[in-house]
Amino acid sequence: MGAYATEAILDKKINRFADYAGKTFIKQFGDKQYKVIPIYHPSPANPKGYSNNLSIFNKIKNEINIL
């Protein structure tokens, strides 16, 4: 959730979070692979936290096949 968590999970310095938000990354943890889809931090103080996350949440919903 947000740039700092995404940097930690992907182990990569992020200069522009918008280039990562909503994109799917495959990350290996131990012997398992996981899909990582960064979202904007949902803080009420973040103007992108709600409106920009809506399309990302729809993508996540489709990726995991939730009705």
Sequence and secondary structure as in RCSB ss.txt:
>XXXX:A:sequence
MGAYATEAILDKKINRFADYAGKTFIKQFGDKQYKVIPIYHPSPANPKGYSNNLSIFNKIKNEINIL
>XXXX:A:secstr
  HHHHHHHHTS  S GGGTTT  EEEEETTEEEEE       TT TTTTTTHHHHHHHHHHHTT  
